[in-house]
Every structure is written in C-alpha cells, then in structure tokens.
C-alpha cells in the first residue's frame, strides 16, 4: 500500500486555523497571515519526505535519515517519524531510533 502525503498546508502557523488555503493560497482568512513561506516550507518538507521514502525503498538508510531530518526541520508531517524509525532500525542507529520513536508519540 503506498503512503499518502498531505499536499497542502493544513493549519495556519499563527492562528492554527484548519485548512487556511481553502479560500486562496496566499493569506489566512482568519488572521491575514501571509502563507507563502509556510506553504513553500511545507512543499519542501513533502519533497524531502518522499525522497526519504524513496531512499528507504532503495535501502539507502543514511540518506533516508538525512532527508527525514531535513523534512522534520521544515514541517512536522506525521509521515516523517515512521520513515525515520525504519531507516534508523535498518541502519542499526539506536540513538536515532530512540529520538524518532519519541517523535512518533509527541509530534
């Protein structure tokens, strides 16, 4: 079963309005926050999450961990920690596994 990834910004980073891009991709309808940078960071995180999944499938576990870490620094997508846990487990990097395991539950 293929993984599904959120392709749009789901919450405004300022007021936490759900689905702020429904009325337009540039400003939050509730608080007026410019969502351009947040949407770009979300898109880059999505790109690196998909790259991590691709590296994981190719058994390139170190690159998968690097892509996951970079994606996590951009956006806290819920699909990142499971990918990173698998990569850390397969590469036998127990400290990284513990870190990503904690992120599974805390977000």
C-alpha positions, -999 to +999 in steps of 0.1 A: +000+000+000+015+034-010+020+061+017-003+091+014+012+125+020-006+157+029-001+180-001-014+213+012-008+233+043-033+220+069-030+247+096-021+284+098+012+287+117-001+318+135-038+312+145-039+274+138-070+277+116-076+244+099-073+244+061-062+280+057-055+276+019-091+268+010-100+304+002-067+312-015-031+301-012-016+334-001-033+346+031-051+330+061-087+341+060-089+343+098-057+363+108-044+375+074-010+358+078+010+355+046+011+318+040+036+319+011+067+309+031+048+284+052+034+267+021+068+267+005+083+251+036+055+225+036+061+217-001+099+213+006+092+191+036+069+170+014+096+167-012+121+155+013+097+131+029+091+115-004+128+114-010+133+097+024+107+071+014+124+065-019+158+061-002+143+037+022+129+016-006+164+016-022+180+005+011+199+038+013+192+042+050+216+070+058+202+092+031+167+084+042+176+096+077+191+128+064+160+136+042+137+128+071+157+151+095+156+179+070+119+175+063+112+175+100+131+207+104+108+223+078+074+209+089+062+184+114+045+160+090+031+128+107+046+106+080+082+115+087+089+097+121+078+063+109+100+066+078+129+077+100+123+049+125+125+023+098+157+038+084+173+040+118+163+005+126+177-009+094+209+010+097+213-001+134+215+035+147+199+031+181+202+067+193+185+079+162+158+052+165+151+064+201+149+100+190+125+093+162+105+068+183+099+096+208+087+119+180+062+093+169+042+099+201+050+135+208+049+151+173 
